[in-house]
């Protein structure tokens, strides 16, 4: 058998091939967050939501604006006063006096309300995942509230 002058092939290790494939993927799509379209660059579906989730998990600031929350609290207090005034038939009609809040009291109320809502949405998300869905629906929130009410 005649000898040929072919160069011997060197085989790469499995680890090396895996790393090379990973590098090729990242080089092939440098903007994995963006996608080319006719109009130019646009975000891939779900990336903005993922970005927002990461951002809000890092921050500790309140998510509801303070003035809007304050307006809702004052509205609720006014409704409660009006309801009380309607039920007191034996007494003379009292005028509605606006309720005053300290800023720290409103801040504490807002912290508690946001903590409750975040927990509720976490439970609703678990209900949606249990139902093999990704989207949180009103029935998930209703179920999580029903389960919580037994506590």
Residue pairs with C-beta under 8 A, 6 or more apart in sequence:
12 20
26 32
31 41
32 44
33 43
33 44
33 47
34 41
34 42
34 43
34 44
35 41
35 42
35 43
35 44
56 63
62 110
62 111
62 114
63 114
64 110
64 113
64 114
66 106
66 107
66 110
69 106
69 109
69 110
69 113
70 101
70 106
73 101
73 106
73 109
74 98
74 99
74 101
77 99
78 96
78 98
78 99
81 96
81 97
81 99
82 96
85 93
85 94
85 96
88 94
120 141
120 144
120 145
120 148
121 136
121 141
123 144
123 147
123 148
124 136
124 140
124 141
124 143
124 144
125 136
125 140
126 144
127 136
127 140
127 143
127 144
128 134
128 135
128 136
128 137
128 140
131 140
